[in-house]
Amino acid sequence: MDADGNSVLMARDAVLLLGAALLFVLAFRRFGLGSVLGYLVAGAIVGPHMLGLVGDPRSKLGIAELGISLLLFLVGLELTPSRLWRLKQDVFGFGLAQVILCGIALSIFVYCATSVSAPAAIALGLPLALSSTAQVLPMLQSAGRLRTPFGERAFSILLFQDLSLVPLITIVAALSRAPAEAGAAPGWLMAVYTVVAIVGLVLAGRYLFTPLFRLIGGMGERELFVAAGLFTVLASSAVMEALGLSTALGAFVAGVMLADSPYRHELEADVDPFRSLLLGLFFVAVGMMLDLQAIADRPLLVVGLAAGLIVIKTSIILLLGRLFGMGWKQAFGLGLLLSQGGEFAFVLFTRAQDALLIAPEAASLFSAVVTLSMATTPFLMGLGKRFRSAPEQRKDMDGPERADQARAIIVGYGRFGQTVGQMLTRQRISVTLIDSNPAQIERTAALDTKVYFGDASRIDLLRHAGAEEAQLILFCHDDHSLDANALSMIAEAFPKASILVRAYDRLQMMKIGDAPIAGAVREVYESAIRMACLAMRSLEMDEDEIKDAEAEYRRLDAERLALQTETGDLRAGADMIPRPSGPLVEPTA
């Protein structure tokens, strides 16, 4: 077929895939079943095993896997190296134990439930220990739970699962019955490659990508910034792929290295639309690969294997959660969240098939098991929602239900909330202090200050704290998930209270938009203006000049913020930013 014919086929496939995805995702979201299940069903219906409208799902899966890399890149942008170090116990403790125990238990389960050999059971059972990063993280993000203790623990486990892809590939290669490929790298060399690649990406992020974004940021060209963001992800993934490693891991490392960059938010805004589209296409491709005939031939076996997978993983994660100090409800919710098979199972099944460890029929059967387990996740999340939403309670710390009724509720008692709380207290305004960080509560307790423990972004916890009668609710914590929708629900629940918000930065101010609140303050805005005024006084500028300069800056900044909020574009109004090419004020003699 000529190039024109291929173009027509590609355009037709794109129209059919997007049309089916839109139809089923809208329908499934309408009934509260989640978008992922809609994508899977859309792929199954248009795929080769049902209507056959679109063929070759593996070629589309290869493109769509870029969505996983983009997802992990965005997650990496949220994780500064210091925060990642703080999670090391959950990553290398909880995560390691989960992969090992679930891998062993599922290998034994597969060996007992089927007639495969022991090496084949290992090649099938180990991949089943991995959960779906592409499915779980968007769920946590959309629910605003990714930065909570529960969400960070789930993310830590998923991160170790992604890191474990390399050793799992090595295990499959070690069990291989196929003739060794000429020039194939041994497992120990792949580990060396991994370390070298990560160090190389760290250096590239510091000495190549950050200067590149600084150069492009000075030009103010949005298209170049989008191209640079995609180049960063693709280049990092390509390096890992060339070494036979996880492309998603490369994208994640690149994200972590740019997490401290001043261009982090622009990157998030530019890359996220591509992530959403490609991630949806990934699930459509997975649905297309679902061999419905394999399910029809042995429906009880497929359903039984999927049920066994969910029960075993939930049970093991529940027990590990209890060992790592979680309440049983939280641990059970975590087990349900991570109970499905993951997208990397398809990669490992393909490797096992190439290694002559499993037959194509077995790969198809267990791909159906993984897909079916992924399809059940939205229903399991509905079942376990109350477990996930409840915060981990500390028996040694009081919840806000024990607080007396106060005029003001302050959420977050860190460096920002302390200043606000102390000023209000000096004016004899009664306050209830709430924080979700046990270490912070213990530090303030040593100063005879009572802070109650809890996640006060939840309406029910605010109600327990007396928000229905309070005159003020002040959100002073660092919570990026507070947006116009969340604040509108809080304002509707507590109409008597004026709501004030500490915004992390300009991007969050844009997200807050026209929420029905009394006001929002960027956390470093006023202090930065004050320093600029001090700097001008140090240059002995006239006081009226300084006041005019401050007023003019505030006016232009407010206009630019309003324009950015209206358009949703962080670069809107860039022409209002002064870009000096030399000294604006000559030094006095």
Secondary structure, DSSP 8 states (H G I E B T S, - for coil): --HHHHHHHHHHHHHHHHHHHHHHHHHHHHTTS-HHHHHHHHHHHHSTTTT-SS--HHHHHHHHTHHHHHHHHHHHHT--HHHHHHTHHIIIIIHHHHHHHHHHHHHHHHHHHS---HHHHHHHHHHHT---HHHHHHHHHHTT-TTSHHHHHHHHHHHHHHHTHHHHHHHHHHH--S---TT---HHHHHHHHHHHHHHHHHHIIIIIHHHHHHHHHHT-HHHHHHHHHHHHHHHHHHHHHTTS-HHHHHHHHHHHTTTSTTHHHHHHHHHHHHHHHHHHHHHHHHHH--HHHHHHSHHHHHHHHHHHHHHHHHHHHHHHHHTT--HHHHHHHHHHT-S--THHHHHHHHHHHTTSS-HHHHHHHHHHHHHHHHHHHHHHHHHHHHHHS----TTS--GGGS---SEEEE--SHHHHHHHHHHHHTT--EEEEES-HHHHHHHHTTT---EES-TTSHHHHHHTTTTT-SEEEE-S--TT--HHHHHHHHHH-TTSEEEEEESSHHHHHHHTT-S-SEEEETTHHHHHHHHHHHHHHTT--HHHHHHHHHHHHHHHHHHHHHHHHHT-TTTTGGGS---SS-SS----
